[in-house]
């Protein structure tokens, strides 16, 4: 995949920007194209160096394109507004796990989105961001009674994962009115995408009620017959590596089950369908493909009843909203060689790009080269490795990439890392969390930054590692010992 990861890809982005300002896929997504996004990124990298956010004492940062985030949210909303019947209730609940950062959730809330949460921590983040309970959906395969009780008390929508969880809800709901919308998650068992670990609709997926298992479909029908307060139905088929056709098939299976349930009970008991998220992201180039609009149109063509106004709609997109809006930028601490191959040793590795380091074949990232002043670097392409700072040989952000020869003090950037990368720190070697900054035009031809998450300090790291309890284990002694 050299054409999608090296200097040639970077050059192509700049040429594309000057030619037409972007790609049709990018514009359809609701933004102004890959070229404009690349230009904003280049300006932000240069400004980060000039303003001291990135340098010898701050060798690693995460940058978030605020303009791009707003455009992605608008693109999602407009894509579905174009295909659903007027007046249809639609909630786009951002999957908090994709970017668990309070300022990001606040920005998306202001852009009209809600939040999909899968833990008490994610719920706390959404609440801190000001997302109201009616715009929150709780999904998790392992909800505790306390989590369920809190959600019901607040009026948060709950998708039960399995029969045992539904039994817990029976006890909590009792005979009283149910404030929260409650649904059941089902697994249509229609197959995997290209990344097995991320596929949620396989025959043995841990999520939801497996519809094709013996007796499962009948159990679901009875569950709704016996519980008038079950008014939603949820399935999540999409994820990275899952083709649009499979996502659409999952939505069709969900719609068919809702129709069957409502026919069985003799009324429109299921009034809202949660089709999940999981639109894949194109990590091989700067182009946005597939788009929200393409997915929405396919849904309209294949499952028209889903969008005709009889059902409210919930989506749970995460990666597709935030990935393209984030860039990880690291300083080259040392430039060396091994076995005849140049190696750029940086501060970006497994702690901020965990999925790529441990599974590079399935999750490769593009790498862009900048000079020490933050300007796109020119020069002949040289095959080289880009390594991280962790103490194991596999800590490589990229291997065998053709880039202008990286030198000490240069910068490397990994675009498309706004979801599931620098916001998800992995504490290998006790490497500190990098600062995360949002950027936008300052109105005077420059770039303004806002702190999203401050860089972690060493005292904060020590505190998290039990620094306040340094003597805790030495005070434990076996009976009779001195």
C-alpha positions, -999 to +999 in steps of 0.1 A: +000+000+000+029+024-007+006+046-028-015+053+003+011+059+029+043+076+017+055+110+004+037+104-029+003+104-011+013+137+007+023+153-026-009+140-042-030+157-015-014+191-021-017+187-059-053+178-055-060+208-033-047+232-059-065+214-087-101+214-074-101+219-037-111+183-028-129+152-039-165+145-046-166+120-018-154+146+006-179+172-004-207+147-003-197+139+033-205+174+042-170+189+041-150+209+016-129+181+004-096+163+010-075+191-004-090+217+020-086+193+049-049+187+040-043+225+037-058+231+072-037+203+086-005+217+071-012+251+084-019+236+119+014+217+119+034+247+110+015+269+136+019+243+163+057+246+159+056+284+157+034+286+188+055+261+209+029+233+211+053+210+193+091+210+197+120+196+217+101+199+250+068+188+235+077+161+209+042+146+204+008+162+200-027+153+188-044+179+166-082+180+159-096+200+131-126+218+145-138+230+111-137+194+099-156+181+129-184+206+124-186+197+087-187+160+094-215+164+118-234+185+094-228+160+066-242+132+087-273+150+095-279+162+060-273+127+045-302+112+065-324+143+063-323+137+025-337+102+028-361+100+058-397+111+057-402+147+070-409+147+107-392+114+114-375+115+148-338+109+142-310+108+169-274+106+157-257+094+189-219+098+186-201+067+198-181+081+227-156+053+226-142+067+193-130+099+209-137+101+247-128+137+251-153+161+268-147+191+245-153+169+215-186+157+229-196+193+237-188+204+201-208+176+186-237+183+209-237+219+197-237+204+162-269+185+170-256+151+180-262+130+210-240+103+226-238+065+226-221+053+258-209+019+268-197+023+303-202+045+334-171+064+324-184+073+290-217+083+306-199+106+329-180+121+300-212+127+280-229+143+311-199+165+317-202+177+281-238+187+286-254+160+266-290+157+280-303+122+290-328+121+262-299+123+237-279+095+253-281+058+244-266+032+268-251+001+250-228-024+267-226-062+269-219-061+307-242-035+324-243-038+362-276-034+381-263+000+393-257+012+357-292+001+347-308+017+377-291+050+370-300+050+333-337+043+341-337+070+367-322+096+343-344+086+313-315+074+292-323+050+264-312+014+272-305-014+247-305-047+266-279-071+254-293-105+265-320-124+283-303-121+317-301-084+313-337-082+303-346-101+335-327-075+355-347-048+337-379-067+346-370-064+383-361-027+380-391-017+359-417-035+379-453-024+373-445+013+372-442+036+341-409+034+322-393+067+317-365+054+295-369+041+260-359+004+263-349-019+234-332-052+228-300-057+209-300-085+183-272-100+163-284-109+128-254-133+124-249-123+087-211-125+087-178-107+092-159-080+074-122-080+066-112-075+103-125-104+124-119-087+157-140-057+149-169-076+133-200-077+155-225-097+134-207-130+132-222-163+143-204-162+176-203-125+183-205-116+220-231-089+213-268-092+214-293-120+210-281-143+182-311-144+160-303-176+141-296-197+171-322-223+178-353-208+194-338-173+196-362-155+172-392-170+189-378-159+223-374-123+210-410-123+198-423-135+231-401-110+250-419-081+232-453-097+237-448-099+274-432-064+278-452-035+263-424-012+275-400-027+250-403-002+222-369-002+205-349-027+185-311-024+180-285-041+158-250-030+150-235-046+119-209-020+107-173-015+116-140-009+100-136-035+073-173-041+069-186-034+034-217-012+029-237-041+015-233-060+047-243-029+068-274-025+047-283-061+050-280-058+088-305-029+087-328-049+065-328-078+090-335-054+118-365-038+099-379-072+091-378-083+127-395-051+138-423-057+113-426-093+126-428-082+162-454-055+155-475-080+135-473-105+163-484-081+190-510-064+168-498-028+172-468-006+165-451-014+198-416-011+183-415+025+173-377+032+170-349+013+152-313+017+163-291+007+133-258+014+150-228+029+133-196+016+119-192+033+086-157+024+074-130+050+070-106+051+040-071+051+056-053+047+023-058+083+010-072+116+020-105+110+002-137+104+022-151+071+009-176+057+016-198+087+027-227+090+049-248+101+019-239+069+000-249+048+029-281+066+035-291+063-002-284+026-002-306+022+029-334+041+011-331+018-020-328-015-001-350-009+030-375+019+021-398+010+050-370+018+075-371+055+064-408+061+055-416+077+089-432+048+107-401+043+127-379+067+146-342+062+138-310+061+159-275+059+146-242+054+165-214+066+143-179+073+158-149+066+136-165+080+105-171+114+122-137+119+139-110+098+122-103+122+094-104+152+117-074+142+137-036+141+131-009+127+153+024+147+150+057+136+164+092+149+164+121+128+151+143+124+181+170+104+164+177+094+128+198+062+126+202+031+104+200-006+108+207-033+082+211-006+056+176+008+063+171+043+077+151+044+110+135+076+123+130+072+161+100+093+172+078+096+202+047+082+184+043+045+188+022+019+206+011+043+233-009+064+208-013+041+178-019+008+196-041-009+170-017-001+142+014-012+161-001-045+171-020-052+139-002-032+111-015-053+083-052-046+091-047-010+104-019+008+084-017+046+087-004+070+061+028+089+072+035+124+061+069+141+064+075+177+076+107+196+083+116+210+117+096+242+110+065+223+102+066+226+065+059+196+042+092+181+035+104+176-001+131+153-015+137+119-031+117+091-016+137+068+006+124+035+021+126+038+059+110+028+091+092+052+115+096+039+151+081+047+184+098+052+218+086+020+235+111-007+244+101-035+221+111-042+185+076-041+171+069-006+182+068+008+146+044+034+134+053+024+099+077+000+083+094+002+049+077+035+038+089+057+010+094+092+024+118+121+021+147+110+042+138+119+078+164+137+099+168+146+135+144+174+144+120+167+115+083+159+121+062+129+111+024+131+110-002+103+109-035+117+096-069+100+101-061+094+138-089+114+154-107+082+164-093+053+184-057+067+184-042+095+204-073+099+226-069+062+238-036+062+256-019+029+263+006+032+292+034+011+279+068+021+295+049+047+315+050+071+286+029+101+293-003+111+275+003+138+249-015+170+247-045+172+224-054+205+208-082+217+186-075+241+158-094+266+137-087+297+117-081+327+139-098+352+116-066+370+108-050+345+084-035+323+112-044+293+133-059+294+168-055+265+192-076+254+221-065+228+247-087+197+245-066+176+269-035+190+286-002+170+283+001+146+313+027+156+338+051+132+355+036+140+390+002+130+375+016+098+361+031+089+395-002+096+412-020+073+388+006+046+395-002+046+432+023+072+443+002+082+473+004+046+485+041+040+481+044+022+515+012+002+511+028-032+504+057-029+527+033-025+556+017-059+549+034-086+569+026-123+575+014-131+611+044-135+633+069-119+610+090-089+620 
